[in-house]
Amino acid sequence: MAKPIKNTPTLTGRDARRFVDNMNKNRNSRQAPEDYNRQKAVYEKYKNGFAL
């Protein structure tokens, strides 16, 4: 029988502030076009390779 999944604890204090700061810092950051194109090529390769 599977074990029940526990609830995720709520962030409080410094952990919560650090999480919000990281979210705000990365909100408008963009991935470099070279990285995006490389990852998209890998995705397309696997998508086409595993199609039924």
N, C-alpha and C positions, 0 to 999 in steps of 0.2 A: 504494500500500500504506500502511496506517495506521502511524503511529509508535507504538512501545510506550509504555505509561504508566509513568512513573518512580515508584519508591516514595516515599512521603511521609517526609520526614526526621523523626527523633525529636527532640522538644523536650528541651532540657537547660538547666540553670543558671537564669538569671533569666527566660528565656522560659517555662520549665516552671512556675516559681513563679507568674508572672503569670497564666498560663493557669489553673492550679488555683485561684488566688485569685478570678479572675473567675467561674469555674464555681461556687465556693462562695457568692460574693456573689449570684449570680443564681439560685441553686437554688430559693429559696422566693419569688422575686419574682413578682408576678402582673401581668398586663396590665390596664390600665384597662378597665372594661366598655364604655365608649364606643368605644374602639379595637377591642376584640374584635368588637362588633356591626357596626362599619363594615367590618372585614375579612371577617367572615362573610357580609355582604350582597354584597360584591364576589365572593366565592367562589361563592355560590349563583347569582349572575347569570351567571357564566362557565360554571358546571357545567350550568345549564339551557340556556344558549345553544349549547353545543357537544355536547349529547346527540344521539345518533343515533336 
